[in-house]
């Protein structure tokens, strides 16, 4: 169950590039004029890189984006984690019948595949934005989701409000 931990090393850019090519059919350099080799953040399921989208027309300015890319082996190992979790919780319940944990394994079996689907994340972000746009006093900013594949999500990279000690290069809401 090492895949789903919170202290994760970044996936090397060479593996990110290979995943991108596999999932989109083209190279990172086909879509981006700049793609940071160092991720802005790394989590158990994915990492986020700052990039600049290539303009689609000469009059269009380049756009700063955040690219969320799933770690290549996560989907394969997550199914193993689900089976392992189910086994561990069933064993605990066999020895300690008063501790009911099977529901947690069942919930993980439902939610983890959803967490791994970035196309679904794009839909959820757009739905959430639509709801919060109806609240004029809301200060929640959900970046524009530009496009997604199952393991890749490209979104607007917005600057944070000015702060005296801010080192955060962009703000993202990763649902």
Secondary structure, 3 states (H helix, E strand, C coil): CCCCCCCCCCCCHHHHHHHHHHHHCCCHHHHEEEECCCCCEECCCEEEEEEEECCCCCCCCCEEEEEEEECCCHHHHHHHHHHHHHHHHHHHHHHCCCCCCHHHHHHHHHHHHHHCCHHHHHHHHHHHHHHHHCCCCCCCCCCCEEEEECCEEEEECECCCCCCCCCCCCECCCC
